Amino acid sequence: MRRLKSWVRRLLATRFLALLRKEIQQILRDRQLIKLLLIPPTIQLLVYGFALNPDVRFLPLGVVDEVHGASSRELISALTENQVFVDAARPRSERELARKVERGELTAGLVIPPDFRRRIVQGRTAEVQVFIDGVDANSAGIANGYIQQILRRFRPDGSPATPRSPPPVTAAVTFLYNPGLRSSWFFVPGVMGLVLTLIASLVSAVALVREKDTGTLEQLLMTPASAWEILLAKIAPLFVLLQVDVALALVLGRTVFGLPFRGQLPLFLLLSGLYLFVGIGIGILLATVCRSQQQVLLTAFFINLPLVQTSGAIAPIESMPAFFRGLSLLNPLRHYITIVRGMQLKGVGLETLWPHALTLAIMAMALMAFSISRFRSQLS
Protein backbone atom coordinates (compact mmCIF):
# COMPACT_ATOMS: atom_id res chain seq x y z
CA MET A 1 0.00 0.00 0.00
CA ARG A 2 2.84 2.37 0.84
CA ARG A 3 4.53 1.58 -2.45
CA LEU A 4 1.31 2.39 -4.34
CA LYS A 5 0.97 5.76 -2.56
CA SER A 6 4.58 6.68 -3.27
CA TRP A 7 4.14 5.69 -6.94
CA VAL A 8 1.05 7.91 -7.22
CA ARG A 9 2.94 10.84 -5.65
CA ARG A 10 5.84 10.46 -8.09
CA LEU A 11 3.40 10.22 -11.04
CA LEU A 12 1.57 13.41 -10.06
CA ALA A 13 4.82 15.27 -9.48
CA THR A 14 6.37 14.45 -12.84
CA ARG A 15 5.18 13.99 -16.43
CA PHE A 16 1.51 13.34 -15.76
CA LEU A 17 1.02 16.64 -13.94
CA ALA A 18 2.77 18.53 -16.71
CA LEU A 19 0.66 16.86 -19.39
CA LEU A 20 -2.52 17.48 -17.39
CA ARG A 21 -1.65 21.17 -17.03
CA LYS A 22 -0.98 21.40 -20.75
CA GLU A 23 -4.33 19.82 -21.68
CA ILE A 24 -6.26 22.09 -19.32
CA GLN A 25 -4.59 25.17 -20.79
CA GLN A 26 -5.31 23.96 -24.31
CA ILE A 27 -8.99 23.39 -23.53
CA LEU A 28 -9.31 26.80 -21.85
CA ARG A 29 -7.80 28.47 -24.93
CA ASP A 30 -10.34 26.73 -27.21
CA ARG A 31 -13.30 29.04 -26.60
CA GLN A 32 -15.44 27.38 -29.25
CA LEU A 33 -15.11 24.00 -27.50
CA ILE A 34 -16.07 25.55 -24.16
CA LYS A 35 -19.16 27.11 -25.75
CA LEU A 36 -20.14 23.76 -27.28
CA LEU A 37 -19.77 22.05 -23.90
CA LEU A 38 -21.71 24.62 -21.88
CA ILE A 39 -24.31 26.41 -24.01
CA PRO A 40 -25.97 23.50 -25.93
CA PRO A 41 -26.61 21.32 -22.84
CA THR A 42 -28.13 24.29 -21.00
CA ILE A 43 -30.46 25.19 -23.86
CA GLN A 44 -31.40 21.56 -24.54
CA LEU A 45 -32.21 20.93 -20.89
CA LEU A 46 -34.56 23.91 -20.86
CA VAL A 47 -36.19 22.98 -24.17
CA TYR A 48 -36.70 19.32 -23.26
CA GLY A 49 -37.93 20.16 -19.78
CA PHE A 50 -40.73 22.30 -21.19
CA ALA A 51 -41.44 20.66 -24.55
CA LEU A 52 -41.46 16.98 -23.54
CA ASN A 53 -44.64 16.52 -21.56
CA PRO A 54 -46.22 13.06 -21.24
CA ASP A 55 -49.55 14.56 -20.22
CA VAL A 56 -52.15 15.00 -22.97
CA ARG A 57 -53.66 18.48 -22.72
CA PHE A 58 -55.13 21.23 -24.87
CA LEU A 59 -56.39 18.87 -27.57
CA PRO A 60 -58.47 20.92 -30.05
CA LEU A 61 -62.11 19.79 -29.93
CA GLY A 62 -64.74 20.62 -32.52
CA VAL A 63 -68.41 20.56 -31.54
CA VAL A 64 -71.50 20.23 -33.72
CA ASP A 65 -74.25 21.26 -31.29
CA GLU A 66 -77.71 20.53 -32.67
CA VAL A 67 -79.41 21.35 -29.37
CA HIS A 68 -78.06 24.80 -28.41
CA GLY A 69 -79.44 24.44 -24.92
CA ALA A 70 -78.28 24.41 -21.33
CA SER A 71 -77.76 20.62 -21.30
CA SER A 72 -75.43 20.66 -24.32
CA ARG A 73 -73.50 23.62 -22.92
CA GLU A 74 -73.01 21.75 -19.65
CA LEU A 75 -71.66 18.75 -21.54
CA ILE A 76 -69.20 20.88 -23.51
CA SER A 77 -68.12 22.62 -20.31
CA ALA A 78 -67.57 19.26 -18.59
CA LEU A 79 -65.29 18.14 -21.43
CA THR A 80 -63.21 21.33 -21.50
CA GLU A 81 -63.01 22.44 -17.87
CA ASN A 82 -59.99 20.22 -17.05
CA GLN A 83 -58.04 21.56 -20.09
CA VAL A 84 -57.65 18.15 -21.68
CA PHE A 85 -59.79 19.47 -24.52
CA VAL A 86 -60.11 23.01 -25.85
CA ASP A 87 -63.29 24.19 -27.54
CA ALA A 88 -61.52 25.12 -30.78
CA ALA A 89 -64.25 25.15 -33.46
CA ARG A 90 -68.00 24.99 -33.99
CA PRO A 91 -68.53 23.47 -37.45
CA ARG A 92 -72.00 23.67 -38.96
CA SER A 93 -72.23 20.03 -39.99
CA GLU A 94 -70.63 16.63 -39.49
CA ARG A 95 -69.06 16.87 -42.94
CA GLU A 96 -67.31 20.12 -42.07
CA LEU A 97 -66.23 18.59 -38.75
CA ALA A 98 -64.72 15.60 -40.57
CA ARG A 99 -62.83 17.90 -42.96
CA LYS A 100 -61.29 19.79 -40.05
CA VAL A 101 -60.16 16.53 -38.46
CA GLU A 102 -58.75 15.43 -41.81
CA ARG A 103 -56.76 18.65 -42.18
CA GLY A 104 -55.34 18.22 -38.70
CA GLU A 105 -57.05 21.32 -37.32
CA LEU A 106 -58.92 19.22 -34.73
CA THR A 107 -57.93 16.17 -32.74
CA ALA A 108 -61.46 15.24 -31.70
CA GLY A 109 -65.00 16.03 -32.78
CA LEU A 110 -68.24 15.88 -30.78
CA VAL A 111 -71.70 15.65 -32.33
CA ILE A 112 -74.64 16.35 -29.98
CA PRO A 113 -77.86 15.06 -31.62
CA PRO A 114 -81.20 16.95 -31.57
CA ASP A 115 -82.85 14.49 -29.17
CA PHE A 116 -80.12 14.93 -26.54
CA ARG A 117 -82.14 17.15 -24.18
CA ARG A 118 -85.37 15.18 -24.56
CA ARG A 119 -83.69 11.93 -23.58
CA ILE A 120 -82.04 13.58 -20.59
CA VAL A 121 -85.36 15.01 -19.39
CA GLN A 122 -87.08 11.64 -19.82
CA GLY A 123 -84.39 9.95 -17.74
CA ARG A 124 -83.16 7.92 -20.68
CA THR A 125 -79.52 7.55 -21.76
CA ALA A 126 -78.57 10.03 -24.46
CA GLU A 127 -75.92 9.10 -27.03
CA VAL A 128 -73.38 11.44 -28.58
CA GLN A 129 -71.01 10.79 -31.48
CA VAL A 130 -67.26 11.31 -30.96
CA PHE A 131 -64.61 11.32 -33.68
CA ILE A 132 -60.96 11.04 -32.64
CA ASP A 133 -57.96 11.38 -34.94
CA GLY A 134 -56.16 8.08 -34.39
CA VAL A 135 -52.90 9.06 -36.12
CA ASP A 136 -51.35 9.68 -32.71
CA ALA A 137 -52.42 6.40 -31.12
CA ASN A 138 -51.21 7.37 -27.64
CA SER A 139 -53.06 10.68 -27.55
CA ALA A 140 -56.16 9.09 -29.11
CA GLY A 141 -56.29 6.35 -26.49
CA ILE A 142 -55.83 8.82 -23.62
CA ALA A 143 -58.43 11.18 -25.12
CA ASN A 144 -60.93 8.33 -25.38
CA GLY A 145 -60.29 7.40 -21.76
CA TYR A 146 -60.86 10.99 -20.64
CA ILE A 147 -64.11 11.24 -22.61
CA GLN A 148 -65.50 8.00 -21.20
CA GLN A 149 -64.55 9.00 -17.66
CA ILE A 150 -66.10 12.47 -17.98
CA LEU A 151 -69.34 11.10 -19.45
CA ARG A 152 -69.68 8.53 -16.66
CA ARG A 153 -69.52 11.30 -14.08
CA PHE A 154 -71.60 13.81 -16.00
CA ARG A 155 -74.94 14.81 -14.46
CA PRO A 156 -76.83 17.63 -16.22
CA ASP A 157 -78.68 18.70 -13.07
CA GLY A 158 -75.59 18.54 -10.90
CA SER A 159 -76.91 15.62 -8.85
CA PRO A 160 -74.34 13.08 -7.63
CA ALA A 161 -74.00 9.79 -9.43
CA THR A 162 -75.08 6.64 -7.63
CA PRO A 163 -73.80 3.14 -8.34
CA ARG A 164 -77.19 1.96 -9.64
CA SER A 165 -78.06 5.01 -11.71
CA PRO A 166 -77.61 4.50 -15.46
CA PRO A 167 -75.20 6.88 -17.22
CA PRO A 168 -77.15 9.82 -18.67
CA VAL A 169 -74.80 10.07 -21.66
CA THR A 170 -72.86 7.46 -23.62
CA ALA A 171 -70.50 8.03 -26.51
CA ALA A 172 -70.15 6.16 -29.78
CA VAL A 173 -66.44 6.67 -30.43
CA THR A 174 -64.92 6.30 -33.89
CA PHE A 175 -61.13 6.35 -34.40
CA LEU A 176 -60.23 7.81 -37.77
CA TYR A 177 -57.22 6.83 -39.93
CA ASN A 178 -55.85 4.37 -37.36
CA PRO A 179 -58.75 2.22 -36.11
CA GLY A 180 -56.46 -0.24 -34.33
CA LEU A 181 -54.53 2.55 -32.56
CA ARG A 182 -51.21 1.07 -33.62
CA SER A 183 -48.43 3.20 -32.12
CA SER A 184 -46.03 2.34 -34.96
CA TRP A 185 -48.29 4.20 -37.40
CA PHE A 186 -47.58 7.36 -35.42
CA PHE A 187 -43.89 6.87 -34.66
CA VAL A 188 -42.62 5.49 -37.99
CA PRO A 189 -43.38 8.68 -40.02
CA GLY A 190 -41.75 10.72 -37.26
CA VAL A 191 -38.65 8.52 -37.25
CA MET A 192 -38.56 8.79 -41.04
CA GLY A 193 -38.35 12.59 -40.82
CA LEU A 194 -35.82 12.33 -38.00
CA VAL A 195 -33.51 10.04 -39.98
CA LEU A 196 -33.69 12.19 -43.12
CA THR A 197 -32.86 15.28 -41.06
CA LEU A 198 -29.78 13.67 -39.52
CA ILE A 199 -28.51 12.11 -42.75
CA ALA A 200 -29.08 15.13 -45.00
CA SER A 201 -27.46 17.63 -42.65
CA LEU A 202 -24.57 15.49 -41.41
CA VAL A 203 -23.51 13.92 -44.70
CA SER A 204 -23.53 17.19 -46.64
CA ALA A 205 -21.69 19.06 -43.86
CA VAL A 206 -19.05 16.37 -43.29
CA ALA A 207 -18.41 15.99 -47.03
CA LEU A 208 -17.77 19.71 -47.53
CA VAL A 209 -15.68 20.11 -44.38
CA ARG A 210 -13.56 17.12 -45.32
CA GLU A 211 -12.89 18.61 -48.75
CA LYS A 212 -11.94 21.92 -47.18
CA ASP A 213 -9.52 20.13 -44.85
CA THR A 214 -7.85 18.18 -47.65
CA GLY A 215 -7.66 21.20 -49.95
CA THR A 216 -9.68 19.56 -52.73
CA LEU A 217 -12.07 22.51 -53.00
CA GLU A 218 -9.19 24.91 -53.58
CA GLN A 219 -7.98 22.70 -56.42
CA LEU A 220 -11.45 22.69 -57.96
CA LEU A 221 -11.56 26.48 -57.81
CA MET A 222 -8.52 26.57 -60.09
CA THR A 223 -10.62 24.94 -62.82
CA PRO A 224 -12.83 26.96 -65.21
CA ALA A 225 -15.96 25.84 -63.29
CA SER A 226 -17.66 28.47 -61.14
CA ALA A 227 -18.36 28.04 -57.43
CA TRP A 228 -22.08 27.37 -57.88
CA GLU A 229 -21.32 24.65 -60.45
CA ILE A 230 -18.97 22.95 -57.98
CA LEU A 231 -21.56 23.01 -55.20
CA LEU A 232 -24.36 21.86 -57.49
CA ALA A 233 -22.24 18.92 -58.67
CA LYS A 234 -21.77 17.90 -55.03
CA ILE A 235 -25.41 18.39 -54.03
CA ALA A 236 -27.04 16.55 -56.95
CA PRO A 237 -25.68 13.01 -56.24
CA LEU A 238 -26.40 13.44 -52.54
CA PHE A 239 -29.98 14.48 -53.33
CA VAL A 240 -30.53 11.39 -55.49
CA LEU A 241 -29.17 9.08 -52.77
CA LEU A 242 -31.39 10.71 -50.16
CA GLN A 243 -34.43 10.19 -52.39
CA VAL A 244 -33.50 6.51 -52.47
CA ASP A 245 -33.58 6.62 -48.65
CA VAL A 246 -37.10 8.08 -48.82
CA ALA A 247 -38.27 5.24 -51.06
CA LEU A 248 -36.53 2.69 -48.83
CA ALA A 249 -38.28 4.13 -45.75
CA LEU A 250 -41.66 3.77 -47.47
CA VAL A 251 -40.95 0.15 -48.36
CA LEU A 252 -39.78 -0.71 -44.83
CA GLY A 253 -42.75 1.03 -43.27
CA ARG A 254 -45.11 -0.97 -45.47
CA THR A 255 -43.46 -4.40 -45.22
CA VAL A 256 -42.24 -4.35 -41.62
CA PHE A 257 -44.80 -2.20 -39.79
CA GLY A 258 -47.80 -2.57 -42.07
CA LEU A 259 -47.98 1.20 -42.51
CA PRO A 260 -50.38 2.10 -45.32
CA PHE A 261 -49.71 4.67 -48.01
CA ARG A 262 -52.93 6.37 -49.12
CA GLY A 263 -51.56 9.41 -50.93
CA GLN A 264 -50.03 10.14 -54.33
CA LEU A 265 -46.48 8.82 -54.63
CA PRO A 266 -45.14 11.45 -57.13
CA LEU A 267 -46.42 14.28 -54.92
CA PHE A 268 -44.93 12.64 -51.85
CA LEU A 269 -41.50 12.35 -53.48
CA LEU A 270 -41.72 15.97 -54.65
CA LEU A 271 -42.52 17.27 -51.15
CA SER A 272 -39.84 15.00 -49.67
CA GLY A 273 -37.38 16.55 -52.12
CA LEU A 274 -38.24 20.00 -50.74
CA TYR A 275 -37.43 18.81 -47.25
CA LEU A 276 -34.19 17.21 -48.42
CA PHE A 277 -33.07 20.60 -49.73
CA VAL A 278 -33.82 22.02 -46.26
CA GLY A 279 -31.59 19.36 -44.68
CA ILE A 280 -28.82 19.90 -47.23
CA GLY A 281 -29.05 23.66 -46.65
CA ILE A 282 -28.57 23.09 -42.91
CA GLY A 283 -25.57 20.90 -43.69
CA ILE A 284 -23.93 23.52 -45.92
CA LEU A 285 -24.55 26.13 -43.24
CA LEU A 286 -22.85 23.86 -40.70
CA ALA A 287 -19.88 23.50 -43.05
CA THR A 288 -19.44 27.28 -43.09
CA VAL A 289 -19.51 27.51 -39.28
CA CYS A 290 -17.41 24.48 -38.31
CA ARG A 291 -13.72 23.97 -38.94
CA SER A 292 -13.52 20.21 -38.42
CA GLN A 293 -15.66 17.11 -38.66
CA GLN A 294 -15.77 16.80 -34.87
CA GLN A 295 -17.24 20.29 -34.59
CA VAL A 296 -19.81 19.37 -37.26
CA LEU A 297 -21.00 16.41 -35.19
CA LEU A 298 -21.27 18.41 -31.97
CA THR A 299 -23.03 21.36 -33.61
CA ALA A 300 -25.40 19.09 -35.55
CA PHE A 301 -26.30 17.36 -32.29
CA PHE A 302 -27.17 20.75 -30.81
CA ILE A 303 -29.34 21.74 -33.80
CA ASN A 304 -31.03 18.47 -34.73
CA LEU A 305 -32.21 17.34 -31.30
CA PRO A 306 -34.32 20.47 -30.62
CA LEU A 307 -35.74 20.13 -34.15
CA VAL A 308 -36.81 16.59 -33.36
CA GLN A 309 -38.22 17.27 -29.90
CA THR A 310 -40.36 20.24 -30.99
CA SER A 311 -41.60 18.69 -34.23
CA GLY A 312 -44.31 16.41 -32.85
CA ALA A 313 -42.36 13.31 -33.88
CA ILE A 314 -42.27 11.98 -30.32
CA ALA A 315 -44.54 14.10 -28.12
CA PRO A 316 -47.79 15.76 -29.29
CA ILE A 317 -47.39 19.46 -30.04
CA GLU A 318 -50.65 20.27 -28.24
CA SER A 319 -49.06 19.26 -24.91
CA MET A 320 -46.26 21.82 -25.23
CA PRO A 321 -46.43 25.30 -23.70
CA ALA A 322 -47.83 28.04 -25.93
CA PHE A 323 -44.36 29.49 -26.59
CA PHE A 324 -43.02 26.22 -27.99
CA ARG A 325 -46.21 25.56 -29.95
CA GLY A 326 -45.67 28.87 -31.71
CA LEU A 327 -41.94 28.30 -32.10
CA SER A 328 -42.56 24.90 -33.71
CA LEU A 329 -44.15 26.66 -36.69
CA LEU A 330 -40.59 27.66 -37.66
CA ASN A 331 -39.47 24.02 -37.46
CA PRO A 332 -39.30 22.49 -40.96
CA LEU A 333 -39.42 18.97 -39.51
CA ARG A 334 -42.85 19.66 -38.03
CA HIS A 335 -44.23 20.56 -41.46
CA TYR A 336 -42.63 17.55 -43.12
CA ILE A 337 -43.94 15.09 -40.52
CA THR A 338 -47.41 16.58 -40.96
CA ILE A 339 -47.08 15.96 -44.71
CA VAL A 340 -45.86 12.38 -44.22
CA ARG A 341 -48.63 11.46 -41.79
CA GLY A 342 -51.25 13.23 -43.84
CA MET A 343 -50.35 11.44 -47.07
CA GLN A 344 -49.58 8.03 -45.59
CA LEU A 345 -52.45 7.68 -43.14
CA LYS A 346 -55.12 10.11 -44.34
CA GLY A 347 -54.50 10.12 -48.08
CA VAL A 348 -54.84 13.91 -48.30
CA GLY A 349 -53.33 15.87 -51.17
CA LEU A 350 -51.95 19.29 -51.90
CA GLU A 351 -55.35 20.92 -51.42
CA THR A 352 -54.98 20.19 -47.69
CA LEU A 353 -51.20 20.20 -47.24
CA TRP A 354 -50.38 23.30 -49.31
CA PRO A 355 -49.58 25.52 -46.26
CA HIS A 356 -46.94 23.04 -45.11
CA ALA A 357 -45.61 22.54 -48.65
CA LEU A 358 -45.36 26.31 -49.16
CA THR A 359 -43.54 26.73 -45.84
CA LEU A 360 -41.04 24.01 -46.78
CA ALA A 361 -40.46 25.59 -50.21
CA ILE A 362 -39.75 29.00 -48.65
CA MET A 363 -37.44 27.49 -46.02
CA ALA A 364 -35.59 25.40 -48.62
CA MET A 365 -34.98 28.37 -50.93
CA ALA A 366 -33.94 30.66 -48.08
CA LEU A 367 -31.61 28.12 -46.46
CA MET A 368 -30.00 27.03 -49.72
CA ALA A 369 -29.50 30.62 -50.93
CA PHE A 370 -28.02 31.80 -47.63
CA SER A 371 -25.82 28.72 -47.13
CA ILE A 372 -24.45 28.69 -50.68
CA SER A 373 -23.79 32.44 -50.58
CA ARG A 374 -21.94 32.11 -47.29
CA PHE A 375 -19.96 29.12 -48.55
CA ARG A 376 -18.97 30.89 -51.76
CA SER A 377 -17.79 33.93 -49.79
CA GLN A 378 -15.57 31.67 -47.70
CA LEU A 379 -14.10 30.06 -50.79
CA SER A 380 -13.39 33.42 -52.38
Sequence and secondary structure as in RCSB ss.txt:
>XXXX:A:sequence
MRRLKSWVRRLLATRFLALLRKEIQQILRDRQLIKLLLIPPTIQLLVYGFALNPDVRFLPLGVVDEVHGASSREL
ISALTENQVFVDAARPRSERELARKVERGELTAGLVIPPDFRRRIVQGRTAEVQVFIDGVDANSAGIANGYIQQI
LRRFRPDGSPATPRSPPPVTAAVTFLYNPGLRSSWFFVPGVMGLVLTLIASLVSAVALVREKDTGTLEQLLMTPA
SAWEILLAKIAPLFVLLQVDVALALVLGRTVFGLPFRGQLPLFLLLSGLYLFVGIGIGILLATVCRSQQQVLLTA
FFINLPLVQTSGAIAPIESMPAFFRGLSLLNPLRHYITIVRGMQLKGVGLETLWPHALTLAIMAMALMAFSISRF
RSQLS
>XXXX:A:secstr
 HHHHHHHHHHHHTHHHHHHHHHHHHHHH HHHHHHHHHHHHHHHHHHHHH   S   EEEEEEESS SHHHHHH
HHHHHTTSSEEEEE  SSHHHHHHHHHTTS SEEEEE TTHHHHHHTT  EEEEEEEE SSHHHHHHHHHHHHHH
HHH  TT     TTS  SEEEEEEEES TT  THHHHHHHHHHHHHHHHHHHHHHHHHHHHHHHTHHHHHHTSSS
 HHHHHHHHHHHHHHHHHHHHHHHHHHHHHHH     S HHHHHHHHHHHHHHHHHHHHHHHHH SSHHHHHHHH
HHHHHHHHHTTTSSS GGGS HHHHHHGGG HHHHHHHHHHIIIII   HHHHHHHHHHHHHHHHHHHHHHHHHH
HHHH 
